[in-house]
Amino acid sequence: MSNERDVGVVLSGGAFNGVLMELGFLRRLQESPLWARTGWIFGTSAGALAGTMAATERLDDLERFLFDLRPEQAFRPNRLWRLPLLGTHDYTLPDTIAKAFGGLTELAQELIAADRELVVCATDVSEDSTPEGYDFELAYSSRTTPPELLAQAIVASAAVSQLVLPVRVGDRIATDGSWSRNFPLGHAYDRPEVQMIVAFRYIPRYPRVDAAPLARMRRRLERFRGAPPIRTLIADLREAEARDERGEPPHLVDMIRRLMRIAVMRGTVLEERVADERDQSIRELDRLRGDVAALLTGSVSDDVLSAVEARFGEARFPFRHDRLVPRVTVRATVGEISLETGLRGGGAWTREAKQALVDRGYALADAELRAYD
């Protein structure tokens, strides 16, 4: 490890597609001189899991784990009658991780001892009074969080709330960090030691959820339509199918899915926009400072020039105006191959498809990082 640690790595959420592509991204980053300078990893959801394994130098273990993982070992579909009470899926990923790596708390203990700090983001859905201005984000650092709590935070960050119920993290109830901070750039900027940011941003392609399961249920119920409650249910199902044909949400789960897509994608765009505007403001402030000094030089005394310079130095903004942080961002889409999380009947996750996504993440990272080799 280099003594000069000034690079922060930012990993967005992205479900199974995202974590595979982040594996390829991290493989390529490890080949770059920037990895030896990396002191911090900020991760959400898929990025929390990938970041955990990168911080502990266990990417080989992560690859074996992902290549062996089956859909039901991450999110196992519930029976339809259980959906209102337990969500569409059981959250089986925590147990699968624990069996593969010898326990989540033990993995968190490795993180705490690691050279690189990991910061995990989750979303607070606790039902208690919150102060005005509370942003519902939970952030846990491997430098300050006990191992058991850190393990819970990693699990919560990856708990896709479209599919599964939230989980406990200490005294909080938490879920998918993508709701509150899908792309945690801001945390990297907030660390004064970070002088460069290398980021992976997964751009999701949300699969359409149609009314086909409802149509199948309606056809099965047709034989019982003599019962008035069943006739009413069949009529409701037909109306749901009609809504689907009009492009409207056929049911509440699809409405939640649409809202989640909007919240996550909008939050990610805003996170990057704030970072871009911060950088632009710093550049413009520096230019203004130089222009004012050039205009005043020769026409005012040195004392006035010093006073103007001091005033610029005393100015306070919501960002560090004396620190422009270079940023390399790898923007990733899945292309033709996609392994969706939580789709019923979505097919097997083949090794060939997994390898293709890892290779894509590597190639996209290579295109951005070559200049730093």
ZAGU-440268 format. One record per residue (C-alpha): residue in three letters; residue number from 1; x negated, z negated, y negated. Coordinates in nm, 4 decimals, padded with zeros to 6 digits. Last residue first. Example, Ala and Ser with C-alpha at 12.3 -4.5 7.8 and 13.67 -1.06 7.14 Angstrom:
<recs>
+--------+-----+----------+----------+----------+
! residu ! num !        u !        w !        v !
+--------+-----+----------+----------+----------+
!    SER !   2 ! -01.3670 ! -00.7140 !  00.1060 !
!    ALA !   1 ! -01.2300 ! -00.7800 !  00.4500 !
+--------+-----+----------+----------+----------+
</recs>
This chain:
<recs>
+--------+-----+----------+----------+----------+
! residu ! num !        u !        w !        v !
+--------+-----+----------+----------+----------+
!    ASP ! 373 !  00.1447 !  01.6349 ! -00.3643 !
!    TYR ! 372 !  00.3586 !  01.5761 ! -00.6746 !
!    ALA ! 371 !  00.4647 !  01.9378 ! -00.7370 !
!    ARG ! 370 !  00.5831 !  01.9649 ! -00.3768 !
!    LEU ! 369 !  00.8357 !  01.6870 ! -00.4340 !
!    GLU ! 368 !  01.1414 !  01.8886 ! -00.5441 !
!    ALA ! 367 !  01.1363 !  02.1708 ! -00.2850 !
!    ASP ! 366 !  01.0183 !  01.9286 ! -00.0170 !
!    ALA ! 365 !  01.3165 !  01.7019 ! -00.0790 !
!    LEU ! 364 !  01.5595 !  01.9874 ! -00.0135 !
!    ALA ! 363 !  01.3650 !  02.0844 !  00.2987 !
!    TYR ! 362 !  01.3598 !  01.7284 !  00.4363 !
!    GLY ! 361 !  01.7320 !  01.6753 !  00.3763 !
!    ARG ! 360 !  01.8038 !  02.0072 !  00.5472 !
!    ASP ! 359 !  01.5838 !  01.9147 !  00.8431 !
!    VAL ! 358 !  01.7714 !  01.5860 !  00.8870 !
!    LEU ! 357 !  02.1021 !  01.7763 !  00.8713 !
!    ALA ! 356 !  01.9869 !  02.0332 !  01.1287 !
!    GLN ! 355 !  01.8586 !  01.7574 !  01.3567 !
!    LYS ! 354 !  02.2007 !  01.5915 !  01.3547 !
!    ALA ! 353 !  02.3722 !  01.9217 !  01.4344 !
!    GLU ! 352 !  02.1376 !  01.9852 !  01.7264 !
!    ARG ! 351 !  02.1741 !  01.6288 !  01.8521 !
!    THR ! 350 !  02.5495 !  01.6781 !  01.8702 !
!    TRP ! 349 !  02.8016 !  01.4529 !  01.6957 !
!    ALA ! 348 !  03.1045 !  01.5254 !  01.9101 !
!    GLY ! 347 !  03.4313 !  01.6615 !  01.7769 !
!    GLY ! 346 !  03.6532 !  01.5695 !  01.4834 !
!    GLY ! 345 !  03.9410 !  01.4748 !  01.7097 !
!    ARG ! 344 !  04.0345 !  01.1934 !  01.4765 !
!    LEU ! 343 !  03.8214 !  01.2165 !  01.1626 !
!    GLY ! 342 !  03.6405 !  00.8903 !  01.0855 !
!    THR ! 341 !  03.3074 !  01.0185 !  00.9612 !
!    GLU ! 340 !  03.2514 !  01.3920 !  00.9392 !
!    LEU ! 339 !  02.9503 !  01.5626 !  01.0891 !
!    SER ! 338 !  02.8914 !  01.8699 !  00.8713 !
!    ILE ! 337 !  02.6972 !  02.1885 !  00.9370 !
!    GLU ! 336 !  02.7466 !  02.4933 !  00.7120 !
!    GLY ! 335 !  02.5850 !  02.3521 !  00.3980 !
!    VAL ! 334 !  02.5724 !  01.9731 !  00.3867 !
!    THR ! 333 !  02.5091 !  01.9235 !  00.0174 !
!    ALA ! 332 !  02.2109 !  01.7455 ! -00.1332 !
!    ARG ! 331 !  02.0903 !  01.6885 ! -00.4868 !
!    VAL ! 330 !  01.7272 !  01.5698 ! -00.4872 !
!    THR ! 329 !  01.6576 !  01.3989 ! -00.8181 !
!    VAL ! 328 !  01.3133 !  01.3529 ! -00.9707 !
!    ARG ! 327 !  01.3160 !  01.1222 ! -01.2731 !
!    PRO ! 326 !  01.0560 !  01.0518 ! -01.5396 !
!    VAL ! 325 !  01.1226 !  00.7182 ! -01.7150 !
!    LEU ! 324 !  01.0973 !  00.7155 ! -02.0954 !
!    ARG ! 323 !  01.0135 !  00.3636 ! -02.2096 !
!    ASP ! 322 !  01.0043 !  00.2550 ! -02.5744 !
!    HIS ! 321 !  01.3807 !  00.2776 ! -02.6213 !
!    ARG ! 320 !  01.4506 !  00.0256 ! -02.3467 !
!    PHE ! 319 !  01.8283 !  00.0551 ! -02.3346 !
!    PRO ! 318 !  02.1345 ! -00.1009 ! -02.5036 !
!    PHE ! 317 !  01.9516 ! -00.0536 ! -02.8360 !
!    ARG ! 316 !  01.7551 ! -00.2851 ! -03.0613 !
!    ALA ! 315 !  01.5472 ! -00.1662 ! -03.3563 !
!    GLU ! 314 !  01.2447 ! -00.3885 ! -03.4222 !
!    GLY ! 313 !  00.9895 ! -00.1140 ! -03.3527 !
!    PHE ! 312 !  01.1661 !  00.1290 ! -03.5838 !
!    ARG ! 311 !  01.1644 ! -00.1395 ! -03.8517 !
!    ALA ! 310 !  00.7926 ! -00.1985 ! -03.7981 !
!    GLU ! 309 !  00.7219 !  00.1716 ! -03.8483 !
!    VAL ! 308 !  00.9245 !  00.1688 ! -04.1696 !
!    ALA ! 307 !  00.7401 ! -00.1424 ! -04.2915 !
!    SER ! 306 !  00.4016 !  00.0091 ! -04.2051 !
!    LEU ! 305 !  00.4862 !  00.3254 ! -04.3992 !
!    VAL ! 304 !  00.6003 !  00.1135 ! -04.6931 !
!    ASP ! 303 !  00.2755 ! -00.0831 ! -04.6878 !
!    ASP ! 302 !  00.0757 !  00.2390 ! -04.6625 !
!    SER ! 301 !  00.2277 !  00.3454 ! -04.9915 !
!    VAL ! 300 !  00.4766 !  00.6243 ! -05.0296 !
!    SER ! 299 !  00.4561 !  00.9971 ! -05.0936 !
!    GLY ! 298 !  00.1502 !  01.0883 ! -04.8911 !
!    THR ! 297 !  00.3112 !  01.0147 ! -04.5566 !
!    LEU ! 296 !  00.6852 !  00.9678 ! -04.6027 !
!    LEU ! 295 !  00.8025 !  01.2944 ! -04.4479 !
!    ALA ! 294 !  00.5541 !  01.2729 ! -04.1585 !
!    ALA ! 293 !  00.6543 !  00.9119 ! -04.0789 !
!    VAL ! 292 !  01.0222 !  01.0071 ! -04.0838 !
!    ASP ! 291 !  00.9591 !  01.3030 ! -03.8551 !
!    GLY ! 290 !  00.7580 !  01.0943 ! -03.6064 !
!    ARG ! 289 !  01.0248 !  00.8262 ! -03.5796 !
!    LEU ! 288 !  01.2948 !  01.0876 ! -03.5527 !
!    ARG ! 287 !  01.1071 !  01.2579 ! -03.2690 !
!    ASP ! 286 !  01.0730 !  00.9261 ! -03.0830 !
!    LEU ! 285 !  01.4407 !  00.8522 ! -03.1365 !
!    GLU ! 284 !  01.5312 !  01.1976 ! -03.0077 !
!    ARG ! 283 !  01.3287 !  01.1494 ! -02.6906 !
!    ILE ! 282 !  01.4734 !  00.8027 ! -02.6291 !
!    SER ! 281 !  01.8269 !  00.9283 ! -02.6918 !
!    GLN ! 280 !  01.7791 !  01.2176 ! -02.4481 !
!    ASP ! 279 !  01.6569 !  00.9792 ! -02.1775 !
!    ARG ! 278 !  01.9533 !  00.7480 ! -02.2310 !
!    GLU ! 277 !  02.1915 !  01.0436 ! -02.2316 !
!    ASP ! 276 !  02.0530 !  01.1628 ! -01.8981 !
!    ALA ! 275 !  02.0802 !  00.8148 ! -01.7443 !
!    VAL ! 274 !  02.4363 !  00.7722 ! -01.8720 !
!    ARG ! 273 !  02.5253 !  01.1153 ! -01.7334 !
!    GLU ! 272 !  02.3794 !  01.0266 ! -01.3936 !
!    GLU ! 271 !  02.5925 !  00.7153 ! -01.3627 !
!    LEU ! 270 !  02.8939 !  00.9004 ! -01.5047 !
!    VAL ! 269 !  02.8679 !  01.1715 ! -01.2381 !
!    THR ! 268 !  02.8409 !  00.9104 ! -00.9625 !
!    GLY ! 267 !  03.1369 !  00.7120 ! -01.0937 !
!    ARG ! 266 !  03.3457 !  01.0289 ! -01.1148 !
!    MET ! 265 !  03.2568 !  01.1264 ! -00.7571 !
!    VAL ! 264 !  03.3304 !  00.7819 ! -00.6167 !
!    ALA ! 263 !  03.6521 !  00.7206 ! -00.8107 !
!    ILE ! 262 !  03.7923 !  01.0702 ! -00.7553 !
!    ARG ! 261 !  03.7153 !  01.0714 ! -00.3820 !
!    MET ! 260 !  03.8590 !  00.7200 ! -00.3468 !
!    LEU ! 259 !  04.1770 !  00.8306 ! -00.5208 !
!    ARG ! 258 !  04.2135 !  01.1223 ! -00.2820 !
!    ARG ! 257 !  04.1546 !  00.9035 !  00.0246 !
!    ILE ! 256 !  04.4031 !  00.6454 ! -00.1054 !
!    MET ! 255 !  04.6633 !  00.9208 ! -00.1407 !
!    ASP ! 254 !  04.5818 !  01.0412 !  00.2106 !
!    VAL ! 253 !  04.6407 !  00.6907 !  00.3457 !
!    LEU ! 252 !  04.9690 !  00.6733 !  00.1523 !
!    HIS ! 251 !  05.1232 !  00.9713 !  00.3281 !
!    PRO ! 250 !  05.1720 !  01.3483 !  00.3035 !
!    PRO ! 249 !  04.9706 !  01.3666 ! -00.0205 !
!    GLU ! 248 !  05.0873 !  01.6766 ! -00.2103 !
!    GLY ! 247 !  04.9575 !  02.0279 ! -00.1445 !
!    ARG ! 246 !  05.3070 !  02.1734 ! -00.1132 !
!    GLU ! 245 !  05.2624 !  02.2123 !  00.2648 !
!    ASP ! 244 !  05.1594 !  01.8458 !  00.2830 !
!    ARG ! 243 !  05.4723 !  01.7403 !  00.0998 !
!    ALA ! 242 !  05.6785 !  01.9356 !  00.3526 !
!    GLU ! 241 !  05.5034 !  01.7581 !  00.6396 !
!    ALA ! 240 !  05.5822 !  01.4211 !  00.4800 !
!    GLU ! 239 !  05.9458 !  01.5308 !  00.4405 !
!    ARG ! 238 !  05.9593 !  01.6174 !  00.8094 !
!    LEU ! 237 !  05.8141 !  01.2755 !  00.8931 !
!    ASP ! 236 !  06.0783 !  01.1009 !  00.6839 !
!    ALA ! 235 !  06.3528 !  01.2983 !  00.8581 !
!    ILE ! 234 !  06.2085 !  01.2025 !  01.1973 !
!    LEU ! 233 !  06.2014 !  00.8347 !  01.0909 !
!    THR ! 232 !  06.5661 !  00.8517 !  00.9870 !
!    ARG ! 231 !  06.6638 !  01.0129 !  01.3163 !
!    ILE ! 230 !  06.4665 !  00.7411 !  01.4992 !
!    PRO ! 229 !  06.6558 !  00.4675 !  01.3154 !
!    PRO ! 228 !  06.9886 !  00.6377 !  01.4020 !
!    ALA ! 227 !  06.9161 !  00.6644 !  01.7787 !
!    GLY ! 226 !  07.0141 !  01.0061 !  01.9116 !
!    ARG ! 225 !  06.6816 !  01.1392 !  01.7925 !
!    PHE ! 224 !  06.5091 !  01.0023 !  02.1014 !
!    ARG ! 223 !  06.3956 !  01.3379 !  02.2469 !
!    GLU ! 222 !  06.2749 !  01.4409 !  01.8984 !
!    LEU ! 221 !  06.0312 !  01.1494 !  01.8838 !
!    ARG ! 220 !  05.7475 !  01.3347 !  02.0545 !
!    ARG ! 219 !  05.7877 !  01.6277 !  01.8158 !
!    ARG ! 218 !  05.7776 !  01.3948 !  01.5154 !
!    MET ! 217 !  05.4559 !  01.2289 !  01.6385 !
!    ARG ! 216 !  05.2881 !  01.5672 !  01.6750 !
!    ALA ! 215 !  05.3985 !  01.6638 !  01.3247 !
!    LEU ! 214 !  05.2638 !  01.3361 !  01.1877 !
!    PRO ! 213 !  04.9262 !  01.4004 !  01.3524 !
!    ALA ! 212 !  04.9212 !  01.7526 !  01.1963 !
!    ALA ! 211 !  04.9913 !  01.6249 !  00.8441 !
!    ASP ! 210 !  04.6589 !  01.7329 !  00.6971 !
!    VAL ! 209 !  04.3441 !  01.5400 !  00.6017 !
!    ARG ! 208 !  04.1203 !  01.7767 !  00.4084 !
!    PRO ! 207 !  03.7511 !  01.7152 !  00.4532 !
!    TYR ! 206 !  03.5636 !  01.5723 !  00.1534 !
!    ARG ! 205 !  03.2534 !  01.7727 !  00.0769 !
!    PRO ! 204 !  03.0149 !  01.5130 ! -00.0521 !
!    ILE ! 203 !  02.7294 !  01.5576 ! -00.3009 !
!    TYR ! 202 !  02.4510 !  01.3296 ! -00.1755 !
!    ARG ! 201 !  02.2159 !  01.2124 ! -00.4486 !
!    PHE ! 200 !  01.8609 !  01.1266 ! -00.3463 !
!    ALA ! 199 !  01.6464 !  00.9799 ! -00.6221 !
!    VAL ! 198 !  01.2782 !  00.9478 ! -00.7100 !
!    ILE ! 197 !  01.2395 !  00.7359 ! -01.0230 !
!    MET ! 196 !  00.9225 !  00.6819 ! -01.2252 !
!    GLN ! 195 !  00.7870 !  00.3966 ! -01.4399 !
!    VAL ! 194 !  00.9692 !  00.1135 ! -01.2639 !
!    GLU ! 193 !  00.8152 ! -00.2170 ! -01.3761 !
!    PRO ! 192 !  01.0804 ! -00.2640 ! -01.6455 !
!    ARG ! 191 !  01.3536 ! -00.2777 ! -01.3792 !
!    ASP ! 190 !  01.6853 ! -00.1917 ! -01.5467 !
!    TYR ! 189 !  01.6238 !  00.1807 ! -01.5022 !
!    ALA ! 188 !  01.6161 !  00.1377 ! -01.1243 !
!    HIS ! 187 !  01.9389 ! -00.0636 ! -01.1306 !
!    GLY ! 186 !  02.1066 !  00.2044 ! -01.3416 !
!    LEU ! 185 !  02.0326 !  00.4754 ! -01.0878 !
!    PRO ! 184 !  02.2556 !  00.3108 ! -00.8282 !
!    PHE ! 183 !  02.4415 !  00.6212 ! -00.7046 !
!    ASN ! 182 !  02.7645 !  00.4997 ! -00.5423 !
!    ARG ! 181 !  02.7959 !  00.2001 ! -00.7732 !
!    SER ! 180 !  03.1466 !  00.0452 ! -00.7888 !
!    TRP ! 179 !  03.3528 !  00.2332 ! -00.5331 !
!    SER ! 178 !  03.0496 !  00.3555 ! -00.3390 !
!    GLY ! 177 !  02.9556 ! -00.0019 ! -00.2517 !
!    ASP ! 176 !  03.1976 !  00.0059 !  00.0420 !
!    THR ! 175 !  03.3591 ! -00.3350 !  00.0863 !
!    ALA ! 174 !  03.3293 ! -00.6991 ! -00.0083 !
!    ILE ! 173 !  03.5139 ! -01.0285 !  00.0211 !
!    ARG ! 172 !  03.2986 ! -01.2924 ! -00.1479 !
!    ASP ! 171 !  03.2058 ! -01.6465 ! -00.0381 !
!    GLY ! 170 !  02.9062 ! -01.5312 !  00.1666 !
!    VAL ! 169 !  02.9510 ! -01.1607 !  00.2197 !
!    ARG ! 168 !  03.2788 ! -01.1261 !  00.4055 !
!    VAL ! 167 !  03.4060 ! -00.7913 !  00.5262 !
!    PRO ! 166 !  03.6483 ! -00.5286 !  00.3960 !
!    LEU ! 165 !  03.8977 ! -00.3507 !  00.6255 !
!    VAL ! 164 !  03.8104 ! -00.0140 !  00.7745 !
!    LEU ! 163 !  03.8731 !  00.3589 !  00.7304 !
!    GLN ! 162 !  03.9214 !  00.4541 !  00.3652 !
!    SER ! 161 !  03.7221 !  00.1418 !  00.2867 !
!    VAL ! 160 !  03.4000 !  00.2852 !  00.4306 !
!    ALA ! 159 !  03.2173 ! -00.0367 !  00.5234 !
!    ALA ! 158 !  02.8577 !  00.0739 !  00.4460 !
!    SER ! 157 !  02.8002 ! -00.1714 !  00.1590 !
!    ALA ! 156 !  02.9685 ! -00.4480 !  00.3571 !
!    VAL ! 155 !  02.7246 ! -00.4181 !  00.6481 !
!    ILE ! 154 !  02.4234 ! -00.4207 !  00.4154 !
!    ALA ! 153 !  02.5693 ! -00.7212 !  00.2304 !
!    GLN ! 152 !  02.6270 ! -00.9163 !  00.5525 !
!    ALA ! 151 !  02.2635 ! -00.8703 !  00.6514 !
!    LEU ! 150 !  02.1548 ! -00.9855 !  00.3040 !
!    LEU ! 149 !  02.3690 ! -01.2979 !  00.3370 !
!    GLU ! 148 !  02.2103 ! -01.3880 !  00.6716 !
!    PRO ! 147 !  01.8615 ! -01.3141 !  00.5373 !
!    PRO ! 146 !  01.8873 ! -01.5283 !  00.2215 !
!    THR ! 145 !  01.8939 ! -01.3172 ! -00.0985 !
!    THR ! 144 !  01.6271 ! -01.3368 ! -00.3715 !
!    ARG ! 143 !  01.3551 ! -01.0846 ! -00.2861 !
!    SER ! 142 !  01.5727 ! -00.8715 ! -00.0556 !
!    SER ! 141 !  01.7953 ! -00.8116 ! -00.3555 !
!    TYR ! 140 !  02.1747 ! -00.8174 ! -00.3395 !
!    ALA ! 139 !  02.3999 ! -00.6390 ! -00.5888 !
!    LEU ! 138 !  02.7757 ! -00.6968 ! -00.6032 !
!    GLU ! 137 !  02.9818 ! -00.4791 ! -00.8346 !
!    PHE ! 136 !  03.3302 ! -00.5813 ! -00.9437 !
!    ASP ! 135 !  03.2626 ! -00.4790 ! -01.3078 !
!    TYR ! 134 !  03.3630 ! -00.8090 ! -01.4720 !
!    GLY ! 133 !  03.4453 ! -00.7392 ! -01.8368 !
!    GLU ! 132 !  03.6990 ! -01.0185 ! -01.8667 !
!    PRO ! 131 !  03.6208 ! -01.2962 ! -01.6227 !
!    THR ! 130 !  03.7565 ! -01.2756 ! -01.2691 !
!    SER ! 129 !  04.0299 ! -01.4824 ! -01.1113 !
!    ASP ! 128 !  04.0345 ! -01.4638 ! -00.7344 !
!    GLU ! 127 !  04.1361 ! -01.2042 ! -00.4809 !
!    SER ! 126 !  03.7929 ! -01.0884 ! -00.3650 !
!    VAL ! 125 !  03.7487 ! -00.7094 ! -00.3664 !
!    ASP ! 124 !  03.3810 ! -00.7080 ! -00.4704 !
!    THR ! 123 !  03.2094 ! -00.3738 ! -00.4138 !
!    ALA ! 122 !  02.8659 ! -00.3461 ! -00.2505 !
!    CYS ! 121 !  02.5163 ! -00.2514 ! -00.3693 !
!    VAL ! 120 !  02.1927 ! -00.3232 ! -00.1794 !
!    VAL ! 119 !  01.8559 ! -00.3780 ! -00.3511 !
!    LEU ! 118 !  01.5490 ! -00.3418 ! -00.1302 !
!    GLU ! 117 !  01.2050 ! -00.4638 ! -00.2356 !
!    ARG ! 116 !  00.8987 ! -00.2997 ! -00.0843 !
!    ASP ! 115 !  00.6176 ! -00.4982 !  00.0752 !
!    ALA ! 114 !  00.8444 ! -00.6242 !  00.3538 !
!    ALA ! 113 !  00.8879 ! -00.9961 !  00.4327 !
!    ILE ! 112 !  01.2467 ! -01.0077 !  00.3045 !
!    LEU ! 111 !  01.3235 ! -00.6859 !  00.4847 !
!    GLU ! 110 !  01.1954 ! -00.8189 !  00.8155 !
!    GLN ! 109 !  01.4254 ! -01.1181 !  00.7722 !
!    ALA ! 108 !  01.7130 ! -00.8755 !  00.7143 !
!    LEU ! 107 !  01.6420 ! -00.7127 !  01.0507 !
!    GLU ! 106 !  01.6503 ! -01.0555 !  01.2148 !
!    THR ! 105 !  01.9831 ! -01.1231 !  01.0450 !
!    LEU ! 104 !  02.1211 ! -00.7940 !  01.1742 !
!    GLY ! 103 !  02.0390 ! -00.8642 !  01.5362 !
!    GLY ! 102 !  01.7945 ! -00.7172 !  01.7862 !
!    PHE ! 101 !  01.7688 ! -00.3691 !  01.6405 !
!    ALA ! 100 !  01.9926 ! -00.1611 !  01.8668 !
!    LYS !  99 !  02.2373 ! -00.4352 !  01.9644 !
!    ALA !  98 !  02.2775 ! -00.5532 !  01.6045 !
!    ILE !  97 !  02.3199 ! -00.1963 !  01.4788 !
!    THR !  96 !  02.5980 ! -00.1279 !  01.7298 !
!    ASP !  95 !  02.7658 ! -00.4584 !  01.6462 !
!    PRO !  94 !  02.7612 ! -00.3742 !  01.2740 !
!    LEU !  93 !  02.8802 ! -00.0139 !  01.3354 !
!    THR !  92 !  03.2009 ! -00.1080 !  01.5203 !
!    TYR !  91 !  03.4258 ! -00.1255 !  01.2143 !
!    ASP !  90 !  03.7607 ! -00.0667 !  01.3835 !
!    HIS !  89 !  03.9451 !  00.2339 !  01.2448 !
!    THR !  88 !  04.2622 !  00.3447 !  01.0627 !
!    GLY !  87 !  04.3081 !  00.0112 !  00.8938 !
!    LEU !  86 !  04.3877 ! -00.3173 !  01.0684 !
!    LEU !  85 !  04.7425 ! -00.4118 !  00.9725 !
!    PRO !  84 !  04.9145 ! -00.0900 !  00.8647 !
!    LEU !  83 !  04.7090 !  00.1155 !  01.1147 !
!    ARG !  82 !  04.7829 ! -00.0875 !  01.4296 !
!    TRP !  81 !  05.0812 !  00.1230 !  01.5409 !
!    LEU !  80 !  04.8693 !  00.4387 !  01.5151 !
!    ARG !  79 !  04.6088 !  00.3166 !  01.7644 !
!    ASN !  78 !  04.2772 !  00.2370 !  01.6030 !
!    PRO !  77 !  03.9948 !  00.4887 !  01.5805 !
!    ARG !  76 !  03.6419 !  00.3522 !  01.6401 !
!    PHE !  75 !  03.4096 !  00.3680 !  01.3386 !
!    ALA !  74 !  03.0350 !  00.3483 !  01.4036 !
!    GLN !  73 !  03.0048 !  00.3378 !  01.7805 !
!    GLU !  72 !  03.3187 !  00.5542 !  01.8040 !
!    PRO !  71 !  03.1349 !  00.8411 !  01.6358 !
!    ARG !  70 !  02.8410 !  00.8365 !  01.8822 !
!    LEU !  69 !  02.4924 !  00.7192 !  01.7831 !
!    ASP !  68 !  02.1950 !  00.8278 !  01.9972 !
!    PHE !  67 !  02.0447 !  01.0563 !  01.7301 !
!    LEU !  66 !  02.1145 !  00.7975 !  01.4619 !
!    PHE !  65 !  01.9384 !  00.5152 !  01.6463 !
!    ARG !  64 !  01.6389 !  00.7252 !  01.7460 !
!    GLU !  63 !  01.5997 !  00.8447 !  01.3871 !
!    LEU !  62 !  01.6340 !  00.4926 !  01.2469 !
!    ASP !  61 !  01.3688 !  00.3662 !  01.4880 !
!    ASP !  60 !  01.1283 !  00.6375 !  01.3723 !
!    LEU !  59 !  01.2169 !  00.5484 !  01.0115 !
!    ARG !  58 !  01.1038 !  00.1907 !  01.0689 !
!    GLU !  57 !  00.8666 !  00.1243 !  00.7776 !
!    THR !  56 !  01.0576 ! -00.1944 !  00.6815 !
!    ALA !  55 !  01.1551 ! -00.0527 !  00.3414 !
!    ALA !  54 !  01.2481 !  00.2792 !  00.5031 !
!    MET !  53 !  01.4763 !  00.1139 !  00.7598 !
!    THR !  52 !  01.6638 ! -00.0878 !  00.5015 !
!    GLY !  51 !  01.6795 !  00.2081 !  00.2621 !
!    ALA !  50 !  01.8480 !  00.4247 !  00.5241 !
!    LEU !  49 !  02.1090 !  00.1526 !  00.5823 !
!    ALA !  48 !  02.1651 !  00.0831 !  00.2127 !
!    GLY !  47 !  02.1635 !  00.4558 !  00.1341 !
!    ALA !  46 !  02.4474 !  00.5132 !  00.3799 !
!    SER !  45 !  02.6440 !  00.2552 !  00.1765 !
!    THR !  44 !  02.4470 !  00.2071 ! -00.1471 !
!    GLY !  43 !  02.0717 !  00.1864 ! -00.1870 !
!    PHE !  42 !  01.8067 !  00.0857 ! -00.4412 !
!    ILE !  41 !  01.4522 !  00.0984 ! -00.3035 !
!    TRP !  40 !  01.1693 ! -00.0669 ! -00.4937 !
!    GLY !  39 !  00.7875 ! -00.0696 ! -00.4807 !
!    THR !  38 !  00.7036 !  00.2942 ! -00.4258 !
!    ARG !  37 !  00.3481 !  00.3837 ! -00.5274 !
!    ALA !  36 !  00.2343 !  00.4535 ! -00.1699 !
!    TRP !  35 !  00.5455 !  00.6692 ! -00.1321 !
!    LEU !  34 !  00.4614 !  00.8774 ! -00.4406 !
!    PRO !  33 !  00.1514 !  01.0192 ! -00.2709 !
!    SER !  32 !  00.3958 !  01.2314 ! -00.0675 !
!    GLU !  31 !  00.4239 !  01.2375 !  00.3127 !
!    GLN !  30 !  00.6540 !  00.9326 !  00.3014 !
!    LEU !  29 !  00.8783 !  01.1242 !  00.0613 !
!    ARG !  28 !  00.9235 !  01.3993 !  00.3189 !
!    ARG !  27 !  01.0374 !  01.1561 !  00.5874 !
!    LEU !  26 !  01.2536 !  00.9800 !  00.3258 !
!    PHE !  25 !  01.4397 !  01.3030 !  00.2451 !
!    GLY !  24 !  01.4877 !  01.3815 !  00.6147 !
!    LEU !  23 !  01.6305 !  01.0331 !  00.6748 !
!    GLU !  22 !  01.8404 !  01.0715 !  00.3618 !
!    MET !  21 !  01.9889 !  01.3854 !  00.5175 !
!    LEU !  20 !  02.0910 !  01.1872 !  00.8242 !
!    VAL !  19 !  02.2255 !  00.8996 !  00.6125 !
!    GLY !  18 !  02.4299 !  01.1379 !  00.4000 !
!    ASN !  17 !  02.5972 !  01.3282 !  00.6801 !
!    PHE !  16 !  02.6937 !  00.9975 !  00.8391 !
!    ALA !  15 !  02.8503 !  00.8472 !  00.5247 !
!    GLY !  14 !  02.7107 !  00.9671 !  00.1891 !
!    GLY !  13 !  02.6218 !  00.6799 ! -00.0383 !
!    SER !  12 !  02.3352 !  00.7241 ! -00.2793 !
!    LEU !  11 !  01.9662 !  00.6418 ! -00.2362 !
!    VAL !  10 !  01.7465 !  00.5540 ! -00.5373 !
!    VAL !   9 !  01.3694 !  00.5159 ! -00.4970 !
!    GLY !   8 !  01.1739 !  00.3270 ! -00.7642 !
!    VAL !   7 !  00.8121 !  00.4156 ! -00.8379 !
!    ASP !   6 !  00.5656 !  00.1887 ! -01.0248 !
!    ARG !   5 !  00.3693 !  00.0136 ! -00.7556 !
!    GLU !   4 !  00.0023 !  00.0287 ! -00.8462 !
!    ASN !   3 ! -00.1796 ! -00.1852 ! -00.5901 !
!    SER !   2 ! -00.1302 !  00.0959 ! -00.3409 !
!    MET !   1 !  00.0000 !  00.0000 !  00.0000 !
+--------+-----+----------+----------+----------+
</recs>
